[in-house]
Amino acid sequence: RLGLERADTAEKAVTVIVDLLEKYGQGGNCMESQMAFTYHNSFLIADRKEAWVLETSGKYWAAEKVEGGVRNISNQLSITTKIDREHPELKEYAKSKGWWDGEKEFDFAATYSYVNTARMTTTRGRYCEGYKLLNKHKGSITSEIMMEILRDKESGINMEGGFMTTGSMVSVLPQQPDLPCIHYFTGTPDPAR
């Protein structure tokens, strides 16, 4: 929210978020219950001209400029070897922990998580299922199709139970500056409503 408030471009919003991350860190319980459950954050950040994926691990982060096609995030790191901006100590910290040897190509998701990046888009899970649904409609995604994808319960995108989806947002950002941007938000925790 502070990225949206303080920046006038997607890339400047990345800068706002990483500056706040450096100064304040991240944390907080992901559930309203007494159970302590936290995780690191990922962001899709877009303006009329460009889009970025920003993913974090503690104070460390990597950002990827989206060059085309479709892109999604979902409770796991997904930036692999295409890193357009990064924390200045990202690789050195990984080397110091023994996660990366400094020789092979640096893969952010593989280095900072336990995810097998070769299987991310083939193993059933929220990320993979979202990727499949987006690619099914690639080139013809409308706001209605995006809302349908965000309502999908079978894929796990619209979660129920203890880890319920708390909200969804669809934005239409025309490249022509004379056309208005349109934003749709859910008014209830379950986007299917």
Z-matrix of the N, CA and C atoms (Angstrom, degrees):
N
C 1 1.459
C 2 1.529 1 110.89
N 3 1.315 2 115.51 1 -37.51
C 4 1.463 3 117.96 2 179.11
C 5 1.529 4 110.99 3 -70.07
N 6 1.324 5 117.50 4 -32.14
C 7 1.459 6 120.57 5 174.43
C 8 1.516 7 110.94 6 -61.09
N 9 1.337 8 116.82 7 -42.76
C 10 1.469 9 121.20 8 178.05
C 11 1.524 10 111.20 9 -65.52
N 12 1.323 11 116.10 10 -38.92
C 13 1.459 12 121.14 11 -177.36
C 14 1.530 13 112.44 12 -71.28
N 15 1.330 14 116.69 13 -39.72
C 16 1.461 15 120.20 14 -168.48
C 17 1.523 16 115.00 15 -101.09
N 18 1.312 17 118.50 16 -7.66
C 19 1.466 18 120.53 17 -176.27
C 20 1.515 19 111.07 18 -121.99
N 21 1.334 20 115.97 19 149.29
C 22 1.466 21 119.70 20 177.70
C 23 1.529 22 112.02 21 -108.14
N 24 1.329 23 118.05 22 3.20
C 25 1.469 24 121.83 23 173.13
C 26 1.521 25 108.40 24 -139.62
N 27 1.319 26 115.23 25 161.35
C 28 1.466 27 120.23 26 178.90
C 29 1.526 28 110.87 27 -61.77
N 30 1.332 29 117.20 28 -43.59
C 31 1.469 30 119.29 29 -178.85
C 32 1.524 31 111.61 30 -64.85
N 33 1.331 32 117.58 31 -38.09
C 34 1.466 33 119.71 32 177.25
C 35 1.533 34 110.79 33 -66.76
N 36 1.333 35 118.03 34 -31.57
C 37 1.467 36 121.39 35 176.14
C 38 1.530 37 110.12 36 -65.86
N 39 1.340 38 117.28 37 -37.80
C 40 1.467 39 120.63 38 174.39
C 41 1.525 40 108.87 39 -57.37
N 42 1.312 41 117.19 40 -46.14
C 43 1.468 42 121.79 41 -179.61
C 44 1.527 43 111.17 42 -61.88
N 45 1.321 44 117.37 43 -43.51
C 46 1.469 45 120.81 44 178.82
C 47 1.527 46 109.83 45 -59.15
N 48 1.324 47 116.62 46 -47.50
C 49 1.464 48 120.74 47 -176.57
C 50 1.525 49 111.30 48 -65.19
N 51 1.333 50 117.79 49 -45.28
C 52 1.476 51 118.68 50 -178.24
C 53 1.526 52 111.64 51 -69.90
N 54 1.331 53 117.81 52 -31.87
C 55 1.463 54 120.00 53 174.92
C 56 1.531 55 110.70 54 -64.85
N 57 1.328 56 117.25 55 -41.78
C 58 1.470 57 121.34 56 177.16
C 59 1.526 58 110.88 57 -66.88
N 60 1.316 59 116.81 58 -38.75
C 61 1.461 60 121.68 59 177.45
C 62 1.533 61 110.23 60 -61.31
N 63 1.319 62 116.65 61 -43.55
C 64 1.469 63 121.20 62 179.79
C 65 1.537 64 110.58 63 -64.27
N 66 1.324 65 116.22 64 -40.32
C 67 1.459 66 120.14 65 -175.98
C 68 1.535 67 113.04 66 -77.99
N 69 1.350 68 116.96 67 -41.23
C 70 1.461 69 120.80 68 -171.60
C 71 1.527 70 114.78 69 -114.00
N 72 1.335 71 118.23 70 -14.11
C 73 1.461 72 120.00 71 -175.07
C 74 1.516 73 110.35 72 72.02
N 75 1.311 74 115.05 73 -166.47
C 76 1.460 75 119.65 74 177.67
C 77 1.508 76 108.64 75 -140.72
N 78 1.293 77 115.25 76 165.64
C 79 1.457 78 119.62 77 -179.36
C 80 1.504 79 109.34 78 159.17
N 81 1.292 80 115.94 79 -169.60
C 82 1.454 81 120.71 80 -178.33
C 83 1.503 82 109.93 81 109.41
N 84 1.307 83 114.68 82 150.22
C 85 1.450 84 121.46 83 -179.10
C 86 1.523 85 109.99 84 -74.36
N 87 1.313 86 116.44 85 137.57
C 88 1.470 87 121.76 86 -179.79
C 89 1.518 88 112.45 87 -87.96
N 90 1.307 89 117.27 88 -1.85
C 91 1.465 90 121.18 89 -178.69
C 92 1.517 91 109.50 90 -132.02
N 93 1.323 92 115.39 91 153.17
C 94 1.459 93 119.57 92 178.07
C 95 1.521 94 111.81 93 -80.18
N 96 1.336 95 117.24 94 -15.52
C 97 1.461 96 120.49 95 -179.98
C 98 1.521 97 109.77 96 -72.17
N 99 1.319 98 116.16 97 179.32
C 100 1.459 99 121.49 98 179.93
C 101 1.523 100 112.24 99 -74.09
N 102 1.334 101 117.63 100 -16.94
C 103 1.456 102 120.38 101 -177.74
C 104 1.524 103 110.30 102 -64.56
N 105 1.304 104 116.57 103 128.66
C 106 1.467 105 121.07 104 177.90
C 107 1.524 106 108.38 105 -85.01
N 108 1.305 107 116.44 106 110.08
C 109 1.459 108 121.64 107 179.99
C 110 1.514 109 107.29 108 -138.65
N 111 1.317 110 116.53 109 115.81
C 112 1.462 111 120.75 110 -179.90
C 113 1.522 112 109.01 111 -128.55
N 114 1.300 113 116.41 112 158.28
C 115 1.458 114 121.52 113 171.84
C 116 1.514 115 108.45 114 -154.10
N 117 1.319 116 115.60 115 169.87
C 118 1.452 117 121.28 116 -179.69
C 119 1.520 118 108.90 117 -82.65
N 120 1.303 119 117.30 118 168.66
C 121 1.453 120 120.45 119 -169.91
C 122 1.519 121 113.32 120 -114.89
N 123 1.325 122 113.99 121 150.65
C 124 1.458 123 123.17 122 173.58
C 125 1.521 124 107.71 123 -127.20
N 126 1.322 125 115.50 124 150.70
C 127 1.459 126 120.44 125 -176.17
C 128 1.521 127 110.02 126 -137.77
N 129 1.330 128 117.07 127 138.74
C 130 1.460 129 123.69 128 165.55
C 131 1.522 130 105.45 129 -102.14
N 132 1.318 131 117.46 130 121.54
C 133 1.463 132 121.96 131 -175.17
C 134 1.525 133 107.64 132 -126.14
N 135 1.326 134 116.77 133 123.92
C 136 1.468 135 119.29 134 -176.53
C 137 1.517 136 110.98 135 -140.09
N 138 1.328 137 114.73 136 150.06
C 139 1.454 138 121.79 137 168.09
C 140 1.529 139 106.51 138 -129.24
N 141 1.309 140 118.24 139 -167.41
C 142 1.467 141 121.03 140 -177.66
C 143 1.536 142 112.92 141 -65.98
N 144 1.325 143 117.26 142 -23.97
C 145 1.462 144 120.30 143 -171.98
C 146 1.526 145 114.78 144 -109.75
N 147 1.324 146 118.17 145 -26.35
C 148 1.454 147 118.92 146 -176.67
C 149 1.523 148 111.64 147 -152.25
N 150 1.336 149 114.16 148 165.66
C 151 1.460 150 120.61 149 178.57
C 152 1.522 151 109.18 150 -138.45
N 153 1.330 152 115.07 151 149.14
C 154 1.460 153 122.45 152 -179.21
C 155 1.522 154 109.40 153 -134.11
N 156 1.325 155 115.69 154 149.67
C 157 1.454 156 122.84 155 166.62
C 158 1.521 157 105.56 156 -110.72
N 159 1.322 158 116.48 157 128.14
C 160 1.456 159 122.63 158 176.90
C 161 1.518 160 107.20 159 -120.37
N 162 1.340 161 116.21 160 126.39
C 163 1.458 162 120.35 161 179.24
C 164 1.523 163 109.13 162 -127.78
N 165 1.340 164 115.26 163 143.77
C 166 1.456 165 120.67 164 -173.44
C 167 1.520 166 111.58 165 -124.88
N 168 1.318 167 114.72 166 154.00
C 169 1.461 168 123.31 167 172.21
C 170 1.525 169 105.87 168 -144.57
N 171 1.332 170 115.74 169 101.03
C 172 1.457 171 119.30 170 -171.71
C 173 1.517 172 108.46 171 62.73
N 174 1.334 173 117.29 172 -129.51
C 175 1.467 174 119.57 173 178.03
C 176 1.527 175 112.00 174 -88.85
N 177 1.314 176 116.95 175 -5.66
C 178 1.469 177 121.52 176 -178.35
C 179 1.520 178 109.91 177 -89.00
N 180 1.332 179 115.14 178 150.90
C 181 1.457 180 119.20 179 -174.32
C 182 1.527 181 110.52 180 -156.39
N 183 1.335 182 113.38 181 160.14
C 184 1.461 183 121.99 182 172.87
C 185 1.525 184 107.38 183 -139.57
N 186 1.328 185 115.85 184 146.58
C 187 1.465 186 121.00 185 179.62
C 188 1.522 187 108.92 186 -130.57
N 189 1.314 188 114.52 187 139.26
C 190 1.465 189 121.80 188 179.35
C 191 1.529 190 109.35 189 -123.43
N 192 1.321 191 116.07 190 126.59
C 193 1.462 192 120.29 191 174.52
C 194 1.529 193 107.21 192 -78.94
N 195 1.318 194 116.02 193 128.30
C 196 1.458 195 120.81 194 -179.71
C 197 1.524 196 107.51 195 -80.82
N 198 1.309 197 115.91 196 120.32
C 199 1.471 198 121.26 197 -175.13
C 200 1.529 199 113.22 198 -96.10
N 201 1.318 200 118.03 199 -12.72
C 202 1.461 201 120.78 200 179.69
C 203 1.509 202 110.80 201 164.54
N 204 1.309 203 115.95 202 177.15
C 205 1.455 204 120.19 203 178.83
C 206 1.504 205 112.32 204 73.40
N 207 1.319 206 116.29 205 -147.09
C 208 1.465 207 122.20 206 179.73
C 209 1.519 208 108.63 207 -120.87
N 210 1.328 209 115.45 208 156.50
C 211 1.478 210 120.59 209 -179.22
C 212 1.506 211 108.12 210 -149.57
N 213 1.317 212 116.94 211 141.28
C 214 1.458 213 120.86 212 177.99
C 215 1.523 214 109.80 213 -140.92
N 216 1.328 215 115.03 214 164.88
C 217 1.457 216 122.63 215 175.30
C 218 1.520 217 107.09 216 -133.67
N 219 1.332 218 116.83 217 155.56
C 220 1.454 219 119.05 218 176.36
C 221 1.516 220 111.53 219 -174.20
N 222 1.312 221 116.93 220 92.70
C 223 1.457 222 124.18 221 170.09
C 224 1.524 223 115.49 222 50.35
N 225 1.299 224 117.38 223 30.02
C 226 1.462 225 121.76 224 172.55
C 227 1.518 226 107.33 225 -160.32
N 228 1.304 227 116.32 226 157.92
C 229 1.459 228 119.62 227 176.18
C 230 1.523 229 108.31 228 -74.39
N 231 1.328 230 116.32 229 138.17
C 232 1.469 231 119.89 230 -177.95
C 233 1.524 232 113.09 231 -129.07
N 234 1.325 233 117.18 232 -7.93
C 235 1.462 234 119.52 233 176.09
C 236 1.527 235 106.90 234 -77.54
N 237 1.316 236 116.08 235 123.55
C 238 1.466 237 119.59 236 -177.58
C 239 1.528 238 109.69 237 -103.99
N 240 1.327 239 118.13 238 -99.43
C 241 1.470 240 121.00 239 -174.50
C 242 1.526 241 113.41 240 -100.96
N 243 1.335 242 118.22 241 -15.28
C 244 1.467 243 120.69 242 177.41
C 245 1.526 244 108.01 243 -86.69
N 246 1.310 245 115.86 244 95.04
C 247 1.469 246 122.12 245 -179.08
C 248 1.522 247 107.20 246 -119.70
N 249 1.333 248 115.92 247 118.27
C 250 1.463 249 120.60 248 -177.97
C 251 1.524 250 112.97 249 -96.29
N 252 1.322 251 116.71 250 -25.90
C 253 1.468 252 122.27 251 173.95
C 254 1.522 253 106.71 252 -144.05
N 255 1.328 254 116.62 253 149.87
C 256 1.460 255 119.10 254 -178.59
C 257 1.518 256 110.88 255 -154.44
N 258 1.313 257 115.19 256 159.63
C 259 1.460 258 121.04 257 173.25
C 260 1.527 259 107.32 258 -58.76
N 261 1.326 260 118.29 259 137.12
C 262 1.470 261 120.33 260 -175.62
C 263 1.533 262 114.57 261 -60.09
N 264 1.326 263 117.97 262 -22.18
C 265 1.467 264 121.10 263 -179.55
C 266 1.528 265 112.67 264 -110.24
N 267 1.330 266 117.51 265 13.13
C 268 1.461 267 122.08 266 -174.78
C 269 1.526 268 112.59 267 -53.97
N 270 1.318 269 116.99 268 -52.44
C 271 1.467 270 121.43 269 -175.70
C 272 1.523 271 111.69 270 -74.42
N 273 1.322 272 117.11 271 -39.85
C 274 1.470 273 119.98 272 179.78
C 275 1.527 274 111.20 273 -63.67
N 276 1.320 275 116.78 274 -39.19
C 277 1.464 276 120.17 275 178.14
C 278 1.530 277 109.94 276 -64.14
N 279 1.327 278 116.85 277 -43.38
C 280 1.463 279 120.65 278 178.57
C 281 1.530 280 110.92 279 -61.41
N 282 1.322 281 116.86 280 -40.61
C 283 1.475 282 120.71 281 177.31
C 284 1.525 283 110.74 282 -64.12
N 285 1.333 284 116.60 283 -42.69
C 286 1.464 285 120.22 284 -177.86
C 287 1.524 286 112.42 285 -64.65
N 288 1.326 287 117.22 286 -26.84
C 289 1.463 288 122.57 287 179.04
C 290 1.526 289 112.43 288 -89.16
N 291 1.339 290 116.79 289 -7.68
C 292 1.457 291 120.41 290 -178.54
C 293 1.520 292 113.83 291 80.89
N 294 1.333 293 117.05 292 15.89
C 295 1.464 294 121.25 293 -179.10
C 296 1.521 295 112.33 294 -83.95
N 297 1.334 296 115.91 295 -22.36
C 298 1.469 297 121.56 296 -176.26
C 299 1.511 298 107.63 297 -142.30
N 300 1.324 299 116.39 298 136.38
C 301 1.469 300 119.67 299 -175.65
C 302 1.523 301 114.07 300 -86.28
N 303 1.316 302 117.52 301 -6.20
C 304 1.457 303 121.05 302 -179.54
C 305 1.518 304 113.02 303 81.20
N 306 1.320 305 117.12 304 -3.22
C 307 1.461 306 121.76 305 -178.21
C 308 1.532 307 112.12 306 -102.75
N 309 1.318 308 115.36 307 -54.99
C 310 1.472 309 118.09 308 -177.85
C 311 1.533 310 110.08 309 -73.56
N 312 1.341 311 115.33 310 163.61
C 313 1.462 312 120.17 311 -179.51
C 314 1.529 313 109.77 312 -57.15
N 315 1.321 314 116.36 313 136.00
C 316 1.464 315 121.24 314 -178.11
C 317 1.522 316 109.72 315 -76.03
N 318 1.318 317 117.38 316 127.77
C 319 1.464 318 125.29 317 179.30
C 320 1.526 319 106.34 318 -122.79
N 321 1.326 320 116.99 319 107.36
C 322 1.466 321 121.42 320 -175.30
C 323 1.526 322 112.44 321 -58.15
N 324 1.339 323 117.94 322 -51.08
C 325 1.467 324 120.78 323 -177.40
C 326 1.525 325 111.09 324 -62.50
N 327 1.321 326 117.07 325 -43.16
C 328 1.467 327 119.90 326 -178.94
C 329 1.526 328 111.47 327 -68.81
N 330 1.311 329 117.52 328 -33.08
C 331 1.467 330 121.66 329 -176.36
C 332 1.520 331 112.07 330 -80.07
N 333 1.316 332 117.61 331 -40.83
C 334 1.460 333 121.15 332 -173.95
C 335 1.525 334 114.15 333 -100.21
N 336 1.324 335 118.57 334 7.82
C 337 1.464 336 120.96 335 176.45
C 338 1.517 337 108.76 336 -147.67
N 339 1.319 338 114.17 337 178.52
C 340 1.462 339 119.89 338 178.86
C 341 1.523 340 111.67 339 -98.58
N 342 1.309 341 117.80 340 10.84
C 343 1.455 342 121.66 341 -176.84
C 344 1.521 343 110.25 342 -77.90
N 345 1.317 344 115.65 343 134.55
C 346 1.460 345 121.43 344 172.51
C 347 1.520 346 106.10 345 -80.13
N 348 1.329 347 117.36 346 103.77
C 349 1.470 348 120.68 347 -172.54
C 350 1.521 349 112.28 348 -65.13
N 351 1.315 350 118.59 349 -23.08
C 352 1.458 351 120.42 350 177.94
C 353 1.522 352 111.34 351 -70.09
N 354 1.340 353 117.68 352 -20.43
C 355 1.463 354 121.19 353 -177.04
C 356 1.532 355 113.47 354 -105.77
N 357 1.346 356 118.18 355 -0.23
C 358 1.472 357 120.73 356 -173.99
C 359 1.519 358 113.66 357 -56.25
N 360 1.330 359 117.55 358 -39.47
C 361 1.465 360 119.88 359 -175.48
C 362 1.522 361 112.47 360 -96.37
N 363 1.336 362 118.00 361 5.99
C 364 1.462 363 120.07 362 179.54
C 365 1.525 364 113.13 363 -120.72
N 366 1.312 365 118.74 364 -20.20
C 367 1.454 366 121.98 365 -179.11
C 368 1.521 367 109.27 366 -87.56
N 369 1.334 368 116.59 367 132.17
C 370 1.467 369 120.08 368 -178.41
C 371 1.526 370 110.19 369 -60.16
N 372 1.289 371 116.61 370 129.40
C 373 1.460 372 124.61 371 179.63
C 374 1.514 373 107.34 372 173.89
N 375 1.311 374 116.37 373 172.51
C 376 1.468 375 120.20 374 -175.89
C 377 1.524 376 112.30 375 -57.81
N 378 1.324 377 117.04 376 -45.51
C 379 1.464 378 119.45 377 -179.19
C 380 1.524 379 110.66 378 -61.17
N 381 1.307 380 116.56 379 -50.59
C 382 1.463 381 121.86 380 -178.09
C 383 1.524 382 111.16 381 -62.08
N 384 1.315 383 116.74 382 -45.15
C 385 1.464 384 119.98 383 -178.20
C 386 1.524 385 111.20 384 -66.55
N 387 1.335 386 117.34 385 -38.52
C 388 1.460 387 120.30 386 175.74
C 389 1.520 388 111.30 387 -63.49
N 390 1.318 389 115.60 388 -41.99
C 391 1.471 390 121.86 389 177.59
C 392 1.533 391 110.32 390 -59.19
N 393 1.330 392 116.39 391 -44.81
C 394 1.475 393 120.71 392 179.60
C 395 1.528 394 111.30 393 -63.71
N 396 1.335 395 116.83 394 -45.64
C 397 1.467 396 120.12 395 -178.87
C 398 1.521 397 111.52 396 -64.11
N 399 1.319 398 117.61 397 -41.15
C 400 1.466 399 120.84 398 178.22
C 401 1.530 400 110.91 399 -65.31
N 402 1.322 401 116.76 400 -43.61
C 403 1.464 402 120.31 401 -179.66
C 404 1.523 403 112.74 402 -67.80
N 405 1.328 404 116.85 403 -29.54
C 406 1.469 405 121.20 404 177.01
C 407 1.536 406 110.33 405 -60.45
N 408 1.329 407 116.18 406 -33.48
C 409 1.473 408 121.48 407 -176.98
C 410 1.528 409 112.70 408 -108.54
N 411 1.327 410 116.88 409 10.12
C 412 1.467 411 121.62 410 -176.71
C 413 1.530 412 110.91 411 -51.55
N 414 1.320 413 115.66 412 130.18
C 415 1.458 414 121.02 413 -179.82
C 416 1.518 415 114.04 414 90.58
N 417 1.332 416 117.16 415 -12.72
C 418 1.470 417 119.39 416 -179.20
C 419 1.530 418 111.65 417 -139.19
N 420 1.317 419 116.79 418 30.82
C 421 1.471 420 120.25 419 -178.96
C 422 1.527 421 109.35 420 -77.85
N 423 1.312 422 114.70 421 124.21
C 424 1.463 423 122.00 422 175.42
C 425 1.531 424 107.56 423 -110.39
N 426 1.318 425 116.70 424 171.95
C 427 1.460 426 119.14 425 176.73
C 428 1.530 427 110.23 426 -62.33
N 429 1.341 428 117.69 427 -35.70
C 430 1.461 429 120.68 428 179.08
C 431 1.530 430 111.48 429 -65.35
N 432 1.327 431 117.09 430 -41.74
C 433 1.466 432 120.65 431 178.07
C 434 1.529 433 109.99 432 -65.27
N 435 1.318 434 116.79 433 -41.34
C 436 1.470 435 120.09 434 179.00
C 437 1.521 436 110.56 435 -62.53
N 438 1.327 437 117.52 436 -40.50
C 439 1.463 438 120.54 437 177.66
C 440 1.534 439 110.49 438 -64.45
N 441 1.316 440 116.49 439 -39.39
C 442 1.472 441 120.81 440 177.25
C 443 1.528 442 110.26 441 -61.22
N 444 1.324 443 117.31 442 -43.71
C 445 1.470 444 121.37 443 178.75
C 446 1.533 445 110.03 444 -62.17
N 447 1.319 446 118.09 445 -44.43
C 448 1.459 447 121.16 446 -178.19
C 449 1.530 448 112.70 447 -69.64
N 450 1.340 449 117.36 448 -19.36
C 451 1.469 450 121.39 449 176.69
C 452 1.532 451 112.53 450 -86.47
N 453 1.320 452 117.35 451 -9.45
C 454 1.467 453 122.30 452 -171.74
C 455 1.528 454 111.38 453 -66.44
N 456 1.320 455 116.01 454 116.46
C 457 1.469 456 120.77 455 -179.61
C 458 1.519 457 111.70 456 -91.04
N 459 1.311 458 118.18 457 -34.30
C 460 1.466 459 121.36 458 -178.31
C 461 1.531 460 111.68 459 -58.63
N 462 1.326 461 116.85 460 -37.09
C 463 1.469 462 121.67 461 -179.14
C 464 1.525 463 112.38 462 -75.77
N 465 1.325 464 117.10 463 -17.63
C 466 1.458 465 120.82 464 -174.82
C 467 1.518 466 112.86 465 89.80
N 468 1.335 467 117.27 466 -0.96
C 469 1.463 468 119.57 467 178.72
C 470 1.523 469 109.84 468 -65.15
N 471 1.323 470 116.91 469 -45.69
C 472 1.456 471 121.72 470 174.56
C 473 1.527 472 106.53 471 -96.27
N 474 1.318 473 115.76 472 96.98
C 475 1.463 474 121.31 473 -173.23
C 476 1.525 475 112.22 474 -85.25
N 477 1.333 476 114.70 475 147.46
C 478 1.461 477 122.38 476 177.07
C 479 1.525 478 109.05 477 -121.17
N 480 1.328 479 116.35 478 164.58
C 481 1.460 480 119.87 479 175.87
C 482 1.508 481 112.36 480 90.54
N 483 1.344 482 115.54 481 -146.23
C 484 1.466 483 121.91 482 -175.69
C 485 1.511 484 114.04 483 -62.40
N 486 1.317 485 117.05 484 -30.11
C 487 1.459 486 121.43 485 178.76
C 488 1.524 487 109.19 486 -114.17
N 489 1.316 488 115.83 487 62.12
C 490 1.456 489 122.16 488 -176.55
C 491 1.525 490 111.84 489 -71.47
N 492 1.318 491 116.06 490 141.05
C 493 1.459 492 120.64 491 172.19
C 494 1.525 493 107.76 492 -61.34
N 495 1.319 494 116.80 493 127.41
C 496 1.469 495 119.74 494 -174.49
C 497 1.518 496 113.50 495 -95.16
N 498 1.307 497 117.87 496 -13.47
C 499 1.452 498 119.75 497 178.83
C 500 1.511 499 110.85 498 173.81
N 501 1.310 500 115.44 499 161.42
C 502 1.461 501 121.55 500 177.37
C 503 1.516 502 109.17 501 -141.33
N 504 1.335 503 114.76 502 156.80
C 505 1.455 504 121.35 503 -179.16
C 506 1.524 505 108.88 504 -142.08
N 507 1.308 506 115.87 505 135.95
C 508 1.462 507 122.22 506 174.13
C 509 1.525 508 106.58 507 -123.90
N 510 1.342 509 116.04 508 129.43
C 511 1.460 510 120.75 509 179.10
C 512 1.515 511 110.20 510 -121.45
N 513 1.318 512 115.27 511 138.91
C 514 1.455 513 122.44 512 173.69
C 515 1.522 514 106.01 513 -110.30
N 516 1.355 515 116.00 514 116.57
C 517 1.463 516 121.31 515 -175.26
C 518 1.525 517 109.54 516 -121.00
N 519 1.327 518 117.41 517 84.98
C 520 1.467 519 119.12 518 -179.54
C 521 1.532 520 111.46 519 -62.11
N 522 1.327 521 116.70 520 143.15
C 523 1.462 522 119.79 521 178.99
C 524 1.524 523 111.89 522 -71.55
N 525 1.332 524 117.13 523 -24.66
C 526 1.463 525 120.52 524 178.83
C 527 1.532 526 109.58 525 -74.83
N 528 1.330 527 118.06 526 120.31
C 529 1.463 528 120.79 527 -174.89
C 530 1.527 529 114.52 528 -65.87
N 531 1.330 530 118.29 529 -17.09
C 532 1.462 531 119.61 530 179.84
C 533 1.531 532 112.54 531 -83.48
N 534 1.324 533 117.92 532 -9.58
C 535 1.465 534 121.34 533 177.44
C 536 1.527 535 109.61 534 -94.81
N 537 1.343 536 117.35 535 141.47
C 538 1.463 537 119.53 536 -178.23
C 539 1.533 538 111.94 537 -75.81
N 540 1.305 539 115.32 538 150.63
C 541 1.464 540 120.78 539 170.21
C 542 1.528 541 107.20 540 -82.11
N 543 1.326 542 116.25 541 144.98
C 544 1.461 543 121.30 542 -178.87
C 545 1.522 544 107.73 543 -125.13
N 546 1.326 545 116.39 544 134.06
C 547 1.461 546 121.99 545 -178.56
C 548 1.521 547 109.74 546 -126.64
N 549 1.320 548 116.36 547 130.11
C 550 1.455 549 123.34 548 177.35
C 551 1.528 550 108.14 549 -113.06
N 552 1.334 551 117.16 550 130.70
C 553 1.457 552 122.78 551 178.70
C 554 1.518 553 109.16 552 -124.10
N 555 1.332 554 116.98 553 147.30
C 556 1.451 555 119.11 554 172.88
C 557 1.517 556 108.37 555 -76.01
N 558 1.306 557 115.79 556 148.66
C 559 1.456 558 121.50 557 178.17
C 560 1.509 559 112.55 558 -102.49
N 561 1.331 560 116.77 559 -0.97
C 562 1.457 561 122.37 560 -178.87
C 563 1.525 562 108.60 561 -136.02
N 564 1.327 563 118.38 562 164.86
C 565 1.454 564 119.63 563 179.12
C 566 1.525 565 114.02 564 -62.58
N 567 1.301 566 118.99 565 -31.11
C 568 1.451 567 122.73 566 -175.89
C 569 1.525 568 109.91 567 -99.91
N 570 1.335 569 118.91 568 109.94
C 571 1.472 570 121.10 569 -179.09
C 572 1.529 571 114.01 570 -59.31
N 573 1.339 572 118.42 571 -18.91
C 574 1.465 573 120.39 572 178.04
C 575 1.529 574 111.36 573 -70.17
N 576 1.321 575 117.27 574 -16.64
C 577 1.465 576 120.34 575 177.73
C 578 1.501 577 110.11 576 -80.43
